[in-house]
Amino acid sequence: MLSVINIVKPQLSDTQIEFMVSNIQAGEWNLALETLCDILIEEEIPINLKV
């Protein structure tokens, strides 16, 4: 999950990153993934898989 966050990190705000990392550290992997998906969809962030 952290590697996925790193792929889109340049397009996320510090607050968004901190929120997801906090969820992961608390063991809330599903919430972190749901949050990431919501952000990607709502903000129409493209993902470059050739990293």
mmCIF file of the N, C-alpha and C atoms, coordinates in Angstrom:
data_MODEL
# 
_entry.id   MODEL 
# 
loop_
_atom_site.group_PDB 
_atom_site.id 
_atom_site.type_symbol 
_atom_site.label_atom_id 
_atom_site.label_alt_id 
_atom_site.label_comp_id 
_atom_site.label_asym_id 
_atom_site.label_entity_id 
_atom_site.label_seq_id 
_atom_site.pdbx_PDB_ins_code 
_atom_site.Cartn_x 
_atom_site.Cartn_y 
_atom_site.Cartn_z 
_atom_site.occupancy 
_atom_site.B_iso_or_equiv 
_atom_site.pdbx_formal_charge 
_atom_site.auth_seq_id 
_atom_site.auth_comp_id 
_atom_site.auth_asym_id 
_atom_site.auth_atom_id 
_atom_site.pdbx_PDB_model_num 
ATOM 1   N N  . MET A 1 1  ? 0.830   -1.193 0.000   1.00 0.00 ? 1  MET A N  1 
ATOM 2   C CA . MET A 1 1  ? 0.000   0.000  0.000   1.00 0.00 ? 1  MET A CA 1 
ATOM 3   C C  . MET A 1 1  ? 0.873   1.255  0.000   1.00 0.00 ? 1  MET A C  1 
ATOM 4   N N  . LEU A 1 2  ? 1.948   1.243  0.781   1.00 0.00 ? 2  LEU A N  1 
ATOM 5   C CA . LEU A 1 2  ? 2.817   2.416  0.814   1.00 0.00 ? 2  LEU A CA 1 
ATOM 6   C C  . LEU A 1 2  ? 3.477   2.652  -0.530  1.00 0.00 ? 2  LEU A C  1 
ATOM 7   N N  . SER A 1 3  ? 3.782   1.581  -1.259  1.00 0.00 ? 3  SER A N  1 
ATOM 8   C CA . SER A 1 3  ? 4.383   1.771  -2.580  1.00 0.00 ? 3  SER A CA 1 
ATOM 9   C C  . SER A 1 3  ? 3.378   2.406  -3.538  1.00 0.00 ? 3  SER A C  1 
ATOM 10  N N  . VAL A 1 4  ? 2.106   2.091  -3.375  1.00 0.00 ? 4  VAL A N  1 
ATOM 11  C CA . VAL A 1 4  ? 1.065   2.715  -4.205  1.00 0.00 ? 4  VAL A CA 1 
ATOM 12  C C  . VAL A 1 4  ? 0.971   4.203  -3.860  1.00 0.00 ? 4  VAL A C  1 
ATOM 13  N N  . ILE A 1 5  ? 0.993   4.518  -2.577  1.00 0.00 ? 5  ILE A N  1 
ATOM 14  C CA . ILE A 1 5  ? 0.964   5.924  -2.167  1.00 0.00 ? 5  ILE A CA 1 
ATOM 15  C C  . ILE A 1 5  ? 2.157   6.663  -2.759  1.00 0.00 ? 5  ILE A C  1 
ATOM 16  N N  . ASN A 1 6  ? 3.329   6.035  -2.768  1.00 0.00 ? 6  ASN A N  1 
ATOM 17  C CA . ASN A 1 6  ? 4.521   6.680  -3.311  1.00 0.00 ? 6  ASN A CA 1 
ATOM 18  C C  . ASN A 1 6  ? 4.382   6.983  -4.804  1.00 0.00 ? 6  ASN A C  1 
ATOM 19  N N  . ILE A 1 7  ? 3.644   6.150  -5.529  1.00 0.00 ? 7  ILE A N  1 
ATOM 20  C CA . ILE A 1 7  ? 3.455   6.372  -6.968  1.00 0.00 ? 7  ILE A CA 1 
ATOM 21  C C  . ILE A 1 7  ? 2.667   7.657  -7.206  1.00 0.00 ? 7  ILE A C  1 
ATOM 22  N N  . VAL A 1 8  ? 1.646   7.900  -6.401  1.00 0.00 ? 8  VAL A N  1 
ATOM 23  C CA . VAL A 1 8  ? 0.795   9.083  -6.608  1.00 0.00 ? 8  VAL A CA 1 
ATOM 24  C C  . VAL A 1 8  ? 1.130   10.231 -5.653  1.00 0.00 ? 8  VAL A C  1 
ATOM 25  N N  . LYS A 1 9  ? 2.138   10.038 -4.825  1.00 0.00 ? 9  LYS A N  1 
ATOM 26  C CA . LYS A 1 9  ? 2.507   11.028 -3.805  1.00 0.00 ? 9  LYS A CA 1 
ATOM 27  C C  . LYS A 1 9  ? 2.679   12.443 -4.351  1.00 0.00 ? 9  LYS A C  1 
ATOM 28  N N  . PRO A 1 10 ? 3.318   12.626 -5.510  1.00 0.00 ? 10 PRO A N  1 
ATOM 29  C CA . PRO A 1 10 ? 3.484   13.995 -6.010  1.00 0.00 ? 10 PRO A CA 1 
ATOM 30  C C  . PRO A 1 10 ? 2.156   14.721 -6.268  1.00 0.00 ? 10 PRO A C  1 
ATOM 31  N N  . GLN A 1 11 ? 1.086   13.967 -6.454  1.00 0.00 ? 11 GLN A N  1 
ATOM 32  C CA . GLN A 1 11 ? -0.206  14.577 -6.761  1.00 0.00 ? 11 GLN A CA 1 
ATOM 33  C C  . GLN A 1 11 ? -1.122  14.690 -5.535  1.00 0.00 ? 11 GLN A C  1 
ATOM 34  N N  . LEU A 1 12 ? -0.652  14.232 -4.382  1.00 0.00 ? 12 LEU A N  1 
ATOM 35  C CA . LEU A 1 12 ? -1.458  14.280 -3.164  1.00 0.00 ? 12 LEU A CA 1 
ATOM 36  C C  . LEU A 1 12 ? -0.967  15.389 -2.243  1.00 0.00 ? 12 LEU A C  1 
ATOM 37  N N  . SER A 1 13 ? -1.877  15.892 -1.427  1.00 0.00 ? 13 SER A N  1 
ATOM 38  C CA . SER A 1 13 ? -1.473  16.892 -0.436  1.00 0.00 ? 13 SER A CA 1 
ATOM 39  C C  . SER A 1 13 ? -0.838  16.180 0.756   1.00 0.00 ? 13 SER A C  1 
ATOM 40  N N  . ASP A 1 14 ? -0.079  16.932 1.528   1.00 0.00 ? 14 ASP A N  1 
ATOM 41  C CA . ASP A 1 14 ? 0.544   16.360 2.730   1.00 0.00 ? 14 ASP A CA 1 
ATOM 42  C C  . ASP A 1 14 ? -0.519  15.809 3.680   1.00 0.00 ? 14 ASP A C  1 
ATOM 43  N N  . THR A 1 15 ? -1.642  16.509 3.788   1.00 0.00 ? 15 THR A N  1 
ATOM 44  C CA . THR A 1 15 ? -2.726  16.068 4.670   1.00 0.00 ? 15 THR A CA 1 
ATOM 45  C C  . THR A 1 15 ? -3.296  14.729 4.217   1.00 0.00 ? 15 THR A C  1 
ATOM 46  N N  . GLN A 1 16 ? -3.491  14.564 2.921   1.00 0.00 ? 16 GLN A N  1 
ATOM 47  C CA . GLN A 1 16 ? -4.012  13.307 2.390   1.00 0.00 ? 16 GLN A CA 1 
ATOM 48  C C  . GLN A 1 16 ? -3.053  12.162 2.685   1.00 0.00 ? 16 GLN A C  1 
ATOM 49  N N  . ILE A 1 17 ? -1.770  12.393 2.467   1.00 0.00 ? 17 ILE A N  1 
ATOM 50  C CA . ILE A 1 17 ? -0.761  11.360 2.708   1.00 0.00 ? 17 ILE A CA 1 
ATOM 51  C C  . ILE A 1 17 ? -0.720  10.995 4.188   1.00 0.00 ? 17 ILE A C  1 
ATOM 52  N N  . GLU A 1 18 ? -0.682  12.004 5.045   1.00 0.00 ? 18 GLU A N  1 
ATOM 53  C CA . GLU A 1 18 ? -0.621  11.770 6.488   1.00 0.00 ? 18 GLU A CA 1 
ATOM 54  C C  . GLU A 1 18 ? -1.827  10.981 6.973   1.00 0.00 ? 18 GLU A C  1 
ATOM 55  N N  . PHE A 1 19 ? -3.005  11.296 6.436   1.00 0.00 ? 19 PHE A N  1 
ATOM 56  C CA . PHE A 1 19 ? -4.225  10.597 6.838   1.00 0.00 ? 19 PHE A CA 1 
ATOM 57  C C  . PHE A 1 19 ? -4.146  9.118  6.479   1.00 0.00 ? 19 PHE A C  1 
ATOM 58  N N  . MET A 1 20 ? -3.713  8.824  5.261   1.00 0.00 ? 20 MET A N  1 
ATOM 59  C CA . MET A 1 20 ? -3.628  7.422  4.833   1.00 0.00 ? 20 MET A CA 1 
ATOM 60  C C  . MET A 1 20 ? -2.547  6.667  5.599   1.00 0.00 ? 20 MET A C  1 
ATOM 61  N N  . VAL A 1 21 ? -1.390  7.289  5.799   1.00 0.00 ? 21 VAL A N  1 
ATOM 62  C CA . VAL A 1 21 ? -0.309  6.644  6.551   1.00 0.00 ? 21 VAL A CA 1 
ATOM 63  C C  . VAL A 1 21 ? -0.752  6.392  7.993   1.00 0.00 ? 21 VAL A C  1 
ATOM 64  N N  . SER A 1 22 ? -1.468  7.342  8.574   1.00 0.00 ? 22 SER A N  1 
ATOM 65  C CA . SER A 1 22 ? -1.985  7.180  9.928   1.00 0.00 ? 22 SER A CA 1 
ATOM 66  C C  . SER A 1 22 ? -2.938  5.994  10.006  1.00 0.00 ? 22 SER A C  1 
ATOM 67  N N  . ASN A 1 23 ? -3.787  5.859  9.006   1.00 0.00 ? 23 ASN A N  1 
ATOM 68  C CA . ASN A 1 23 ? -4.714  4.713  8.966   1.00 0.00 ? 23 ASN A CA 1 
ATOM 69  C C  . ASN A 1 23 ? -3.952  3.399  8.874   1.00 0.00 ? 23 ASN A C  1 
ATOM 70  N N  . ILE A 1 24 ? -2.930  3.365  8.045   1.00 0.00 ? 24 ILE A N  1 
ATOM 71  C CA . ILE A 1 24 ? -2.124  2.148  7.887   1.00 0.00 ? 24 ILE A CA 1 
ATOM 72  C C  . ILE A 1 24 ? -1.439  1.800  9.202   1.00 0.00 ? 24 ILE A C  1 
ATOM 73  N N  . GLN A 1 25 ? -0.855  2.798  9.840   1.00 0.00 ? 25 GLN A N  1 
ATOM 74  C CA . GLN A 1 25 ? -0.164  2.549  11.105  1.00 0.00 ? 25 GLN A CA 1 
ATOM 75  C C  . GLN A 1 25 ? -1.116  2.068  12.197  1.00 0.00 ? 25 GLN A C  1 
ATOM 76  N N  . ALA A 1 26 ? -2.380  2.452  12.095  1.00 0.00 ? 26 ALA A N  1 
ATOM 77  C CA . ALA A 1 26 ? -3.388  2.021  13.066  1.00 0.00 ? 26 ALA A CA 1 
ATOM 78  C C  . ALA A 1 26 ? -4.003  0.677  12.686  1.00 0.00 ? 26 ALA A C  1 
ATOM 79  N N  . GLY A 1 27 ? -3.525  0.094  11.579  1.00 0.00 ? 27 GLY A N  1 
ATOM 80  C CA . GLY A 1 27 ? -4.047  -1.197 11.139  1.00 0.00 ? 27 GLY A CA 1 
ATOM 81  C C  . GLY A 1 27 ? -5.322  -1.086 10.326  1.00 0.00 ? 27 GLY A C  1 
ATOM 82  N N  . GLU A 1 28 ? -5.685  0.123  9.932   1.00 0.00 ? 28 GLU A N  1 
ATOM 83  C CA . GLU A 1 28 ? -6.910  0.356  9.158   1.00 0.00 ? 28 GLU A CA 1 
ATOM 84  C C  . GLU A 1 28 ? -6.604  0.375  7.663   1.00 0.00 ? 28 GLU A C  1 
ATOM 85  N N  . TRP A 1 29 ? -6.127  -0.762 7.168   1.00 0.00 ? 29 TRP A N  1 
ATOM 86  C CA . TRP A 1 29 ? -5.732  -0.869 5.762   1.00 0.00 ? 29 TRP A CA 1 
ATOM 87  C C  . TRP A 1 29 ? -6.904  -0.627 4.816   1.00 0.00 ? 29 TRP A C  1 
ATOM 88  N N  . ASN A 1 30 ? -8.067  -1.169 5.152   1.00 0.00 ? 30 ASN A N  1 
ATOM 89  C CA . ASN A 1 30 ? -9.238  -0.993 4.284   1.00 0.00 ? 30 ASN A CA 1 
ATOM 90  C C  . ASN A 1 30 ? -9.627  0.474  4.167   1.00 0.00 ? 30 ASN A C  1 
ATOM 91  N N  . LEU A 1 31 ? -9.585  1.197  5.284   1.00 0.00 ? 31 LEU A N  1 
ATOM 92  C CA . LEU A 1 31 ? -9.926  2.613  5.268   1.00 0.00 ? 31 LEU A CA 1 
ATOM 93  C C  . LEU A 1 31 ? -8.900  3.403  4.459   1.00 0.00 ? 31 LEU A C  1 
ATOM 94  N N  . ALA A 1 32 ? -7.631  3.068  4.594   1.00 0.00 ? 32 ALA A N  1 
ATOM 95  C CA . ALA A 1 32 ? -6.581  3.750  3.829   1.00 0.00 ? 32 ALA A CA 1 
ATOM 96  C C  . ALA A 1 32 ? -6.778  3.519  2.333   1.00 0.00 ? 32 ALA A C  1 
ATOM 97  N N  . LEU A 1 33 ? -7.079  2.301  1.951   1.00 0.00 ? 33 LEU A N  1 
ATOM 98  C CA . LEU A 1 33 ? -7.295  1.988  0.541   1.00 0.00 ? 33 LEU A CA 1 
ATOM 99  C C  . LEU A 1 33 ? -8.547  2.679  0.015   1.00 0.00 ? 33 LEU A C  1 
ATOM 100 N N  . GLU A 1 34 ? -9.612  2.668  0.789   1.00 0.00 ? 34 GLU A N  1 
ATOM 101 C CA . GLU A 1 34 ? -10.847 3.336  0.399   1.00 0.00 ? 34 GLU A CA 1 
ATOM 102 C C  . GLU A 1 34 ? -10.609 4.838  0.216   1.00 0.00 ? 34 GLU A C  1 
ATOM 103 N N  . THR A 1 35 ? -9.858  5.427  1.138   1.00 0.00 ? 35 THR A N  1 
ATOM 104 C CA . THR A 1 35 ? -9.545  6.848  1.052   1.00 0.00 ? 35 THR A CA 1 
ATOM 105 C C  . THR A 1 35 ? -8.737  7.148  -0.208  1.00 0.00 ? 35 THR A C  1 
ATOM 106 N N  . LEU A 1 36 ? -7.729  6.325  -0.478  1.00 0.00 ? 36 LEU A N  1 
ATOM 107 C CA . LEU A 1 36 ? -6.913  6.518  -1.675  1.00 0.00 ? 36 LEU A CA 1 
ATOM 108 C C  . LEU A 1 36 ? -7.771  6.435  -2.931  1.00 0.00 ? 36 LEU A C  1 
ATOM 109 N N  . CYS A 1 37 ? -8.611  5.443  -3.013  1.00 0.00 ? 37 CYS A N  1 
ATOM 110 C CA . CYS A 1 37 ? -9.485  5.294  -4.185  1.00 0.00 ? 37 CYS A CA 1 
ATOM 111 C C  . CYS A 1 37 ? -10.411 6.495  -4.345  1.00 0.00 ? 37 CYS A C  1 
ATOM 112 N N  . ASP A 1 38 ? -10.997 6.953  -3.233  1.00 0.00 ? 38 ASP A N  1 
ATOM 113 C CA . ASP A 1 38 ? -11.873 8.129  -3.284  1.00 0.00 ? 38 ASP A CA 1 
ATOM 114 C C  . ASP A 1 38 ? -11.130 9.347  -3.813  1.00 0.00 ? 38 ASP A C  1 
ATOM 115 N N  . ILE A 1 39 ? -9.914  9.557  -3.336  1.00 0.00 ? 39 ILE A N  1 
ATOM 116 C CA . ILE A 1 39 ? -9.115  10.700 -3.776  1.00 0.00 ? 39 ILE A CA 1 
ATOM 117 C C  . ILE A 1 39 ? -8.806  10.595 -5.268  1.00 0.00 ? 39 ILE A C  1 
ATOM 118 N N  . LEU A 1 40 ? -8.382  9.417  -5.702  1.00 0.00 ? 40 LEU A N  1 
ATOM 119 C CA . LEU A 1 40 ? -8.037  9.226  -7.114  1.00 0.00 ? 40 LEU A CA 1 
ATOM 120 C C  . LEU A 1 40 ? -9.233  9.480  -8.018  1.00 0.00 ? 40 LEU A C  1 
ATOM 121 N N  . ILE A 1 41 ? -10.403 9.015  -7.592  1.00 0.00 ? 41 ILE A N  1 
ATOM 122 C CA . ILE A 1 41 ? -11.617 9.178  -8.398  1.00 0.00 ? 41 ILE A CA 1 
ATOM 123 C C  . ILE A 1 41 ? -12.094 10.624 -8.372  1.00 0.00 ? 41 ILE A C  1 
ATOM 124 N N  . GLU A 1 42 ? -12.229 11.194 -7.179  1.00 0.00 ? 42 GLU A N  1 
ATOM 125 C CA . GLU A 1 42 ? -12.780 12.543 -7.046  1.00 0.00 ? 42 GLU A CA 1 
ATOM 126 C C  . GLU A 1 42 ? -11.900 13.606 -7.686  1.00 0.00 ? 42 GLU A C  1 
ATOM 127 N N  . GLU A 1 43 ? -10.598 13.443 -7.577  1.00 0.00 ? 43 GLU A N  1 
ATOM 128 C CA . GLU A 1 43 ? -9.686  14.444 -8.122  1.00 0.00 ? 43 GLU A CA 1 
ATOM 129 C C  . GLU A 1 43 ? -9.160  14.057 -9.499  1.00 0.00 ? 43 GLU A C  1 
ATOM 130 N N  . GLU A 1 44 ? -9.651  12.929 -10.024 1.00 0.00 ? 44 GLU A N  1 
ATOM 131 C CA . GLU A 1 44 ? -9.274  12.436 -11.353 1.00 0.00 ? 44 GLU A CA 1 
ATOM 132 C C  . GLU A 1 44 ? -7.756  12.418 -11.540 1.00 0.00 ? 44 GLU A C  1 
ATOM 133 N N  . ILE A 1 45 ? -7.080  11.813 -10.571 1.00 0.00 ? 45 ILE A N  1 
ATOM 134 C CA . ILE A 1 45 ? -5.621  11.728 -10.609 1.00 0.00 ? 45 ILE A CA 1 
ATOM 135 C C  . ILE A 1 45 ? -5.207  10.541 -11.477 1.00 0.00 ? 45 ILE A C  1 
ATOM 136 N N  . PRO A 1 46 ? -4.428  10.802 -12.526 1.00 0.00 ? 46 PRO A N  1 
ATOM 137 C CA . PRO A 1 46 ? -3.950  9.692  -13.366 1.00 0.00 ? 46 PRO A CA 1 
ATOM 138 C C  . PRO A 1 46 ? -2.860  8.915  -12.657 1.00 0.00 ? 46 PRO A C  1 
ATOM 139 N N  . ILE A 1 47 ? -2.770  7.646  -12.966 1.00 0.00 ? 47 ILE A N  1 
ATOM 140 C CA . ILE A 1 47 ? -1.742  6.790  -12.366 1.00 0.00 ? 47 ILE A CA 1 
ATOM 141 C C  . ILE A 1 47 ? -0.810  6.325  -13.470 1.00 0.00 ? 47 ILE A C  1 
ATOM 142 N N  . ASN A 1 48 ? 0.484   6.603  -13.296 1.00 0.00 ? 48 ASN A N  1 
ATOM 143 C CA . ASN A 1 48 ? 1.479   6.144  -14.248 1.00 0.00 ? 48 ASN A CA 1 
ATOM 144 C C  . ASN A 1 48 ? 2.059   4.843  -13.693 1.00 0.00 ? 48 ASN A C  1 
ATOM 145 N N  . LEU A 1 49 ? 1.713   3.730  -14.300 1.00 0.00 ? 49 LEU A N  1 
ATOM 146 C CA . LEU A 1 49 ? 2.157   2.418  -13.829 1.00 0.00 ? 49 LEU A CA 1 
ATOM 147 C C  . LEU A 1 49 ? 3.554   2.060  -14.332 1.00 0.00 ? 49 LEU A C  1 
ATOM 148 N N  . LYS A 1 50 ? 4.161   2.922  -15.115 1.00 0.00 ? 50 LYS A N  1 
ATOM 149 C CA . LYS A 1 50 ? 5.497   2.674  -15.643 1.00 0.00 ? 50 LYS A CA 1 
ATOM 150 C C  . LYS A 1 50 ? 6.544   3.342  -14.757 1.00 0.00 ? 50 LYS A C  1 
ATOM 151 N N  . VAL A 1 51 ? 6.509   3.025  -13.483 1.00 0.00 ? 51 VAL A N  1 
ATOM 152 C CA . VAL A 1 51 ? 7.444   3.628  -12.527 1.00 0.00 ? 51 VAL A CA 1 
ATOM 153 C C  . VAL A 1 51 ? 8.516   2.629  -12.184 1.00 0.00 ? 51 VAL A C  1 
# 
